[in-house]
C-alpha cells in the first residue's frame, strides 16, 4: 500500500485540479453545504479517476509478489501467502507447472470479475433512462 499511495495521491490531485471551479461556485451560490458539494459536484467529476485508482489498487493487492518473496516467503504459517506468490511457489519450487499456471489463470479471472464489478458499481446512472424503460411502448395503431 505504501509503495503506491503517493502515486494515487498525485492522480487524485490531478483529478481535483481538473474539476471546474465554476461548478463549485455555482453550487455554493445555490446554497449547497460542503458535504453536498462533495457528494453532488466533486465526486461525480472524479468518478473515472476513482475507478482507475480502485482498479489499480485491486490489481496491485492481488498481485503482490516482490515484498512477499523478499521478506517472508509466505511465512509465518502462510499468513502472507498471496495468489501470485502461491503460483510462483507451486510452479518453480514444487515443479508443478500446470498447477502454477492454473493458479495464475484463476487469479486473472478473479481480477477481471472484480474489475467488472467495480465498473458496474461506479458507472454513471442516468435517471432519465430509468424512466424511459418503465414507460410502456406505444402500439403503432394508436395515437
C-alpha positions as CSV (number, residue, x, y, z in Angstrom):
1,X,0.0,0.0,0.0
2,X,2.7,2.4,0.9
3,X,4.5,2.0,-2.4
4,X,1.6,3.2,-4.4
5,X,-0.2,5.7,-2.1
6,X,2.0,8.6,-3.3
7,X,1.1,7.8,-7.0
8,X,-2.5,7.5,-6.2
9,X,-2.5,10.9,-4.3
10,X,-0.9,12.5,-7.4
11,X,-3.6,11.0,-9.6
12,X,-6.3,12.3,-7.3
13,X,-4.7,15.7,-7.1
14,X,-4.7,16.0,-10.9
15,X,-8.3,15.0,-11.0
16,X,-9.3,17.5,-8.3
17,X,-7.5,20.3,-10.2
18,X,-9.4,19.3,-13.3
19,X,-12.8,19.9,-11.6
20,X,-14.2,23.2,-13.0
21,X,-14.2,26.0,-10.4
22,X,-17.4,27.4,-11.9
23,X,-19.3,24.2,-10.9
24,X,-18.2,24.5,-7.3
25,X,-19.0,28.3,-7.2
26,X,-22.4,27.6,-8.8
27,X,-23.3,25.0,-6.2
28,X,-22.1,27.4,-3.5
29,X,-24.4,30.1,-4.8
30,X,-27.3,27.6,-4.9
31,X,-26.8,27.1,-1.1
32,X,-25.1,23.6,-1.1
33,X,-23.2,22.7,2.0
34,X,-19.7,21.3,1.9
35,X,-20.9,17.8,2.1
36,X,-23.5,18.3,-0.7
37,X,-20.8,19.9,-2.9
38,X,-18.5,17.0,-2.3
39,X,-21.3,14.4,-3.0
40,X,-23.0,16.0,-5.9
41,X,-20.3,18.0,-7.6
42,X,-16.8,16.8,-6.8
43,X,-17.2,13.0,-6.5
44,X,-19.2,12.7,-9.8
45,X,-16.5,14.7,-11.6
46,X,-13.7,12.5,-10.4
47,X,-15.5,9.2,-10.8
48,X,-13.3,8.0,-13.7
49,X,-10.3,8.7,-11.6
50,X,-11.7,6.8,-8.6
51,X,-12.4,3.8,-10.9
52,X,-8.8,4.0,-12.2
53,X,-7.2,4.2,-8.7
54,X,-9.5,1.5,-7.3
55,X,-8.8,-0.8,-10.2
56,X,-5.0,-0.3,-10.0
57,X,-5.2,-0.8,-6.2
58,X,-7.2,-4.0,-6.6
59,X,-4.8,-5.4,-9.2
60,X,-1.8,-4.4,-7.0
61,X,-3.2,-6.1,-3.9
62,X,-4.0,-9.4,-5.7
63,X,-0.6,-9.5,-7.5
64,X,1.8,-8.7,-4.6
65,X,4.8,-10.8,-5.1
66,X,8.1,-9.0,-4.6
67,X,7.6,-7.9,-1.0
68,X,6.4,-11.4,0.0
69,X,9.4,-13.0,-1.8
70,X,11.9,-10.7,-0.2
71,X,10.5,-10.5,3.3
72,X,8.7,-13.6,4.4
73,X,8.3,-16.3,1.7
74,X,4.7,-16.7,2.8
75,X,5.5,-17.4,6.4
76,X,4.7,-17.4,9.3
77,X,2.1,-20.2,8.9
78,X,1.3,-19.0,5.3
79,X,-0.3,-15.8,6.6
80,X,1.4,-13.6,4.0
81,X,0.8,-16.1,1.1
82,X,-0.7,-14.3,-1.9
83,X,-2.1,-15.9,-5.1
84,X,0.8,-14.6,-7.1
85,X,3.4,-16.0,-4.7
86,X,1.5,-19.2,-4.4
87,X,1.6,-19.6,-8.2
88,X,5.3,-19.0,-8.2
89,X,5.9,-21.4,-5.3
90,X,3.8,-24.1,-6.9
91,X,5.4,-23.8,-10.3
92,X,9.0,-23.2,-9.5
93,X,9.6,-24.6,-6.1
94,X,7.3,-27.6,-6.2
95,X,7.9,-28.1,-10.0
96,X,4.2,-28.3,-10.6
97,X,4.0,-26.1,-13.7
98,X,0.4,-26.9,-14.6
99,X,-1.0,-26.1,-11.2
100,X,1.1,-22.9,-11.1
101,X,-0.3,-21.8,-14.4
102,X,-3.8,-22.7,-13.3
103,X,-3.5,-20.6,-10.2
104,X,-2.3,-17.7,-12.3
105,X,-5.2,-18.1,-14.7
106,X,-7.7,-18.2,-11.8
107,X,-6.0,-15.0,-10.4
108,X,-6.5,-13.4,-13.8
109,X,-10.2,-14.4,-13.8
110,X,-10.7,-13.0,-10.2
111,X,-9.1,-9.7,-11.2
112,X,-11.3,-9.4,-14.3
113,X,-14.5,-10.2,-12.4
114,X,-13.7,-7.8,-9.6
115,X,-12.8,-5.1,-12.2
116,X,-16.1,-5.6,-14.0
117,X,-18.0,-5.4,-10.7
118,X,-16.2,-2.2,-9.8
119,X,-17.0,-0.8,-13.2
120,X,-20.7,-1.6,-12.7
121,X,-20.8,-0.1,-9.2
122,X,-19.1,3.1,-10.3
123,X,-20.9,3.6,-13.6
124,X,-22.9,6.8,-14.1
125,X,-26.5,6.4,-13.6
126,X,-28.9,8.2,-15.9
127,X,-32.2,8.9,-14.1
128,X,-33.9,9.6,-17.4
129,X,-33.0,6.2,-18.8
130,X,-34.8,4.5,-15.9
131,X,-38.0,6.5,-16.5
132,X,-37.9,5.6,-20.2
133,X,-37.5,1.9,-19.5
134,X,-40.6,1.9,-17.2
135,X,-42.9,3.5,-19.8
136,X,-45.0,1.2,-21.9
137,X,-44.2,1.1,-25.6
138,X,-47.0,2.6,-27.6
139,X,-48.6,0.4,-30.2
140,X,-48.4,1.5,-33.8
141,X,-52.1,1.6,-34.4
142,X,-52.9,4.1,-31.6
143,X,-52.3,7.8,-31.5
